[in-house]
Amino acid sequence: MALDAAALALCAKELSAALADARIDKIFEPTRDEVVLNLRTRTDNPRLFLSARSGSARVCLTKESFENPLTPPGFCMLLRKHLTGGRLIELRREPGDRIVYFDFRCTNEMGDLVTNTLAVELMGRYSNLVLVQGGRIIDALKRVDFDDSEVRQLLPGLAYTLPPKPARPDFLVTSAAAMVAAACEKDLPVAQALGKTVAGVGPVVVREAVCRALGETPALACDLTVGEKAKIAAAIDELKAEHANGGTPTAVRLPQPDGVAKPVEFSFFVPQQYGSAALLTQYPSYSELLEDYYATKDRAERLRQKSRELYKAVHNMHDRAVRKQAARREELAQSSKADTLRLHGELLQANLWAVHKGDRQVTVQNYYTGEDVTIKLDPRFGPNENAQKYFRDYKKKQTAHAMLQKLLVEGEAEIEYLATVMYEVESAPGEAALNEIRAELKSQGYLKYYKQRDRKQKP
């Protein structure tokens, strides 16, 4: 599930209380879609995690340790320039939308106090982090130009504008009766009709309202009775009351055939729609809920991004070794014809009288079989020189045959080794393991450019 506006509102409220008057100490960008702000308050040193990844966009406090790149990305350096040392003066949320604003009071290059706003947009595949000052964009984590969108561009220097909002009322501010009345005009299942009527909540919320009111029902919204409409409205009011009281951060996991419980949903209430088969986990805070829910998925994705470059390099080396091995086999097949070269040399030696300088070929009798053999000649050489040339080529082919057999054995070992390295890269548990693989490949002579990764981080 994506983080909807209703859950984000409670998460933002929680963060606003926890980060009151916090100052930015350090800024990191572990991957291209994630930013971590190390903060300092009067009583704690919290870390704020901002993710603009399409499948797990969120904002929360984190206790997880991240492996950061040795060279900070450009957007990280920009945030450090404009936000380091800044004090959080306000945390705002765009009503009915999945956007949170962090307003920081900072000092610019001239020593003047300015307000820099970090807009965290958590809108699925359009998720982004945008740094704004005075209503103008300083820069965005993911720049959006005119080719990407004709409606809204996110480029340095442009005015910051809000994304288009859906033409549907907000779940949290619309009356339950109005929602039900609008949904009943649609010829759709009840939960689907409600979802198309309001904005600000995900499918899990409208499904829960229908489940609490009517249970599992295939009824269409347009066929609901007056009593059923009243029950749905009451269920919606119940969910809104839970939200107003802060809710209960809850994650839902369903058992899988392999015995592992897979996280499938989370929200601000304890859901009843999944029945007794679901495993419900309640958390003391929304930050802990989001961190635990996305932990495994994000860790794997983060490592996949970091290992992509190394895997590509090893994969290319493996393909090159396979192609080289195929060329060696073909050359070995050619070297097996060395006996023919020796025979041609012997026949020319036995028939020197029949060959003249300038001839391009000669036909002589093979005294082993009694058949005629046509031998190609180099017209620049005489009969004896042509014969010696065939003997020299014969010796080369013999030497190559012995060398190729040795190289084929080494090639098979190299292909097997690189295939093993590819598997190790895919299954590496962390950045430290990837660095060990890089160091091993460099020591074997596979990676020539490893200077940057050899440097140790200064304390």
Salt bridges, closest charged atoms under 4 A:
ASP21 OD2 - ARG42 NH2 3.91
ASP21 OD1 - ARG87 NH1 2.75
ASP25 OD1 - ARG40 NE 3.88
GLU34 OE2 - ARG53 NH2 3.21
GLU34 OE1 - ARG302 NE 2.76
GLU64 OE2 - ARG299 NE 3.64
GLU64 OE2 - ARG302 NH1 3.23
GLU94 OE2 - LYS165 NZ 3.55
ASP103 OD2 - ARG92 NE 2.72
GLU109 OE2 - LYS81 NZ 3.47
GLU121 OE2 - ARG152 NH2 2.47
ASP139 OD2 - ARG143 NH2 2.83
GLU208 OE2 - ARG212 NE 2.77
GLU238 OE2 - ARG212 NH1 3.10
GLU242 OE2 - ARG212 NH1 2.76
GLU265 OE1 - ARG207 NH2 3.58
ASP292 OD2 - ARG253 NH2 2.88
ASP298 OD1 - ARG53 NH1 3.32
ASP298 OD2 - ARG58 NH1 2.64
GLU301 OE2 - ARG304 NH2 2.77
GLU309 OE1 - ARG453 NH2 3.45
ASP319 OD2 - HIS315 ND1 3.43
ASP319 OD1 - HIS318 ND1 3.94
GLU346 OE2 - ARG342 NH1 2.90
ASP359 OD2 - HIS356 ND1 3.80
ASP378 OD2 - ARG380 NH2 2.75
ASP393 OD2 - LYS389 NZ 3.47
GLU412 OE2 - ARG329 NH2 2.44
GLU431 OE2 - ARG438 NH1 3.50
ASP454 OD2 - LYS442 NZ 2.78
